Every structure is written in C-alpha cells, then in structure tokens.
Amino acid sequence: MSAPYPRPAPIGAHDARFWSFAAQGELRIQRCADCGVHRHPPRPLCAACGSTAVEWVAASGRGEIWARTVIHPPTLPAFTERTPYCAVVVRLDEGVFMVSTIVDRNPDDVVVAAPVELVLTEVERDLVLPLARVVDA
Amino acid sequence: MEAAVAGIGQTTYAKNMGRTELDLACEAIRSACADAGLDVAAIDGVVSYHVEQVQELDLMTALGIPELRYMARTPSGGGGAASLLGLAALAVDQGAAECVVAFRARNRSKTASYGIDPNQGGRPWAKGGDRLSDAKQWHYPFGVAAPAHEFALIASRHMHVYGTRAEHFGMQAVAQRFHASRNPDAIMRDPITIDDWHASRPIAEPLRLFDCSLENDGAAAVIVTSLERARDLEQPAVKVLSQVQYGAPIHVQLCDFFATTAAFEERDGGAVTASRRLFGDAGITPSDVDVAMMVEPFTVAVLLALEQYGFCERGGSGPFVESGQTLWPDGALPVNTHGGSTSEAFVHGVNHLPEAVRQIRGTAVNQVADAEVAFICGAVSDPSGAVLLGADR
C-alpha cells in the first residue's frame, strides 16, 4: 500500500477556500471583483489594480500543458509505487497556472501544448485534487 | 565601484565530512584571510544566505572578530551566490564596513549529520512533512517536490519553445566534468562522454543524474575590501566592476514562475533586465567577458543564464553549448571552469566565487588565457543577481 498523500493544511483563509471548494467538487479560482483579472494561487489582493474585492468563480478546467516531466525514484513516498509518472504545469484558459499530474496516459505520450482538462478527483478519503486528463481532438 | 576581492578560501569538498558547519565556515574564512594577508580581526562585515545556519554571533565568538558593523543576508539559496559578493561590495563602496566576508557552509545532504529539519538535511519530502501549510501545497500533492522536478518542468518548456534537446543539457554536464577532471579540488574527476550522460539514470525527464548538482559538505568564502586597501595586501586586487540583484519568482512556486516571468520566452524582467544594468554600470558588453561562472543546481540553469544575460540569443543556448563555446580552453566563453556544482562541489554556488577570482588572478587550473573580465551569476530560476569582476591593470 502506498504511503499517504502529503495534505494541504493552509494557514491562510484564501488558500483554505480553494481547497474547501475542491472538497465540494468545485474548481474555483479567484477573480478580481473590480478589474476582472484571474489569479492563482490565492492572494489577498489583485496585483493588477490593488483591489481586495474578490470573487471565487468557477474555472473552466480547460487548458493546455505548459510544461511536463516524467519523474523517477526517489520521490515522495506517496508516489513511489507509481513511478515513473508524469507531472505537468497546466495553463488554464483563464490564464492562471496549476501544477497537476496526468493519470490517464503513458507518460511518454504526454506532450507540451496538448489540450487538457482538470478533473476533481478524490484520491484518498477527504482529499480532492484537480488531476489532468488529456483531451482528444 | 570602489571595491575589490582581496582573499578567497575554501575547505575540502567531500561527502559526509563529519564536521559542523561552524567548523567548516571558520576554516574557509580563515583561509580567505590568510590568502589576503589579513588578520581575521580585521573583518567588520559578514554576508550570508538567509538559509545559512551559521550565525554571525557564532562567527564572532569562534573567530575572535571584535566588532561587526555590517550584516546582510540574501534570499533564496543558489540564486544568491553572486548577490553575496554584490552585498559585500556595496557595503564597502558605501563605507558601511571596510572588510566584509561573504561565505556559505553546508553539511546538508540527504545523509547529513544534522538530521532532518526544514532548514537542514534530508530529502525534500522528508523536510516538507505531511501537512502542507505553505507553497508546497500547490506542488507536493501532485508529486512535484524535489528541485529536480521543478527544473525538469522548466527545461521542458525551453525545449518546446526553442527546440532545445535534452542532450544539450548533457553537453554542458560533459564540459563541466572535463573541467573538473583537471581540478584536484573537485569531487567528481572521472571524465564522462555524452554516451555516459545518455546511460545515466533519468531523475526527472528531461534531466538525468549527470545534470544534477552534487550532494556534499564544504564551505567557501571571499573577502571584499576597498580597492585601495586590496592593493596593499598579499594578492593582486580583483576589482568588482558592477553588481546587480533582482527579484523574480522562484522554481519552488511554479504557478507564479510561469505566470509572471516566462523569462525565457515572452517578456523581459528578471535577469534580462538586470543584465542591462550590470553591463551598463561596468561600461562593457557580454562580448567583453572572458570567462563565466553560472550557478547551476541543474545544467539547464547554465543554458537559461547564457540567454538571459545576453551571451547568446534567446533560444540559442543549446547550439551555443553544442558548438563547444562553454568548454575550456577553446570555447568563446568557458563556463564553470572548476567543474561547477555538478562536478566540483555543491556549496550553493559559493564555490563559484573563488574560481572567478582565480581566473582574474591567472591562477586557475583551467586558466583562460589573459582573462580580464569574469562574470558570475546566481541560479536564474530564483531571485538572483550577478557580478562582473575585472583585473586591476
């Protein structure tokens, strides 16, 4: 049996909201309520206009692979049994970036610029993560 | 700028030396003072990394430094290697201190005798714990935890945008190993070929074992003082021509790294902008540089630095390395002539400072003929900086 996942345990309220939405099956990100710029990871204010007014909007989950790697041992104990595995940086259509893992493909078949969608997945009891799936054209 | 490097020092570099970091730091600093012909008591300023565990007070007590007038630390590990020298030179230039030591001491590898702690030894995931309160929460649950994972992602983007090949990183590893093969202080001295690189195990593709910095113990130090004073000391003065520091997102926060820099493709900023200040202040151009030390937790960092500081065009670093330009003695810009972090030693890049000084003094093992200008930069994937050193003639 694999070791347990390292779990987000945010101190700040902004980070905690992202994970509590995810736990409810909602992929939401921050958008400035004044100028409309999306941001992620969560921040207390908008870097573009300085406003602290924020909305948590549903993200499309759609985007493209911006960067990818295939990771071999040694690695996190929770991931050791599934090596080699593919980790990616995804650029969402909203313009923000998220790190994720590709679970539905042979790592060698995952290429930069491929369209992907993030799917909230309960990987362990009470741990819901946005995992990436390649979208076939 | 009226500052110069007057002394350099380093310990033996080796695995599991069984010595404390204070012990290592004191040896490197005393060695740098002896090199300069200075009494240790002359030190009145100390510069180190924010992650440095040897405290200024402990150095005062252990070394017998009577008074410190200036203390400063620079953020983010290997990004700050050149910035240490920059902070020391600024302090001297501004009169805040007369004789500043910049140092780094490490006993932090995965089997470090210091044990596991957020700022100490152990694997990254052992240090991170299983409750993620900081930026790790955006990486670790997806299996991204080691610096190698982060640099591999950055490398993959460069390959996609520019057609850089994985073996371009390997070619830099081979060049640095050749340099180390002639350096008796280097830990890894057996030459390797590109076939050896292909045969080395993958760590995080596209990076392989030989792209990675070493894990070892050791310390290095440099002494900076005024140019006038340095001229009266034991060694030829090595002038600090200019220095820059810059803030930029770091590899441990990849969402921000790709969102706000994308420095090697879409925008200026970071090292690209800093480079103009660095060369502008010195009144020279990248083509005037004879030899370069580019701090590289992984070989890809050398390629990024070559582009961002303007030694080749954007996207041109792979062919630049492939054509042998970074290889001593015949390359146009030999890089990491001591073997660098992948073959000499990993001292968070601070072992690159003494090598740049040796090149200007004319005493390097792999001496670049008539070297007059040396360039040093920290890892460009971090808040970082760079320094130009020049001969006093």
Interface residues (C-beta under 8 A of the other chain):
Chain A: P4 Y5 P6 R7 P8 A9 P10 I11 D15 W19 H40 P41 W66 A67 R68 T69 V70 I71 H72 P74 T75 L76 P77 A78 F79 P84 Y85 A87 V88 V89 R91 G95 V96 F97 M98 V99 S100 T101 V112 A113 V123 L127 L129
Chain B: R123 W125 G128 G129 D130 R131 L132 S133 A135 K136 Q137 W138 H139 Y140 P141 F142 G143 V144 A145 A146 H149 A152 L153 I154 S156 R157 M159 H160 R201 P202 I203 A204 E205 P206 L207 Q253 L254 C255 D256 F258 A259
